[in-house]
Amino acid sequence: MLDTLREYGADWLRRLGEAEELRCRHRTHYRALALRADAAWMGPDQLAWYERASADHSNFRTALDFCLGEGDDGDAALELAGALWFLWLACGLQHAGRHYLDRALQQYPTPSPARSKAVWACGAIALGQGDLDTVAVRTQELRADAEASADPAMLVAAAHLEGGYLGLSGQPAQAAAVFDAAPYTRDHGAAYSGARFLVWTIRVFAHTNLGEFAQAAAAADAMRAQCLTCGDRWAQAFADYVRGLAALGLGQLDEATAYARASLQAKALLRDSIGIGTSIDLLASITAATGRGEPAARLLGIGQQAWNAIGRNQLGVPELLAARKACERQARESIGDDAYEAAFRKGMEDSIDDGITYALHQT
């Protein structure tokens, strides 16, 4: 709606004394819509709900602003912000998600199931931003709630934050131990289904960081099979990404390229900045390993656009930073510094859509 029309209508609603009633109805409608989306995020209608939620992004934010302001509705604020975790985390809206989740959690500290979900959502986004301080706080909160409830789904969600923290801190073996103690390979319902697949992803990633490439490939294949069963594409793309890492570690470059491109293609549909950045970086590493320094440098430039959108290169993950540095070194040695800088700059100057197209089709 045009701002002028919105302001005109709002003025009439105030004059008629109907503004408060309509805002309450608006909040109720979008709260219900968010809960329907949450139940479907990890299923076959994932893309359809992404498109619908993205189109209504401003309406969700308006409803949250009302809940956190004059509406003063803690249950609705926490439930709405937590239910939208997929939109915030997976669809390039991490900064907006943190804004609302941080506000809701600070404003409404009373424990509840809705608050626990919001705690996990906030911690998951903080992991995606490389914000270890926030992850540590949210992990402690969620772990206490999970142990008090003995809910296996919530215990998996707590393991996601705790193990993710360890992984970001460069402790893959410790992260693997946390994940292995959580029942993440079993389906515990829709409430924390995203956490389950994120644990699975990071567990496979820990295998690759420990040089256990055969185990990583087997675990990624098992995860991918579960994603196919439930109709999910977002987590399946993560499985493809880590499967590509494993293939690269095993020296299977053609296979690694195919998996990395499959991951990028799915992540691009959802505008997932993290997935786009990691997939393009993997393609750059594979390309550099074959001695093609110019396209590798251009890919690194394209990937840098995704990392700039997130605000922290490679999420601060030591292994990802090391892989990126090694890729750049290989590319520079292959073509020289001047050619590297020119190709990298070309990647940075491409539109993100053109860059993704290049990454999917360059040979």
Disulfide bonds with the S-S distance in Angstrom:
none
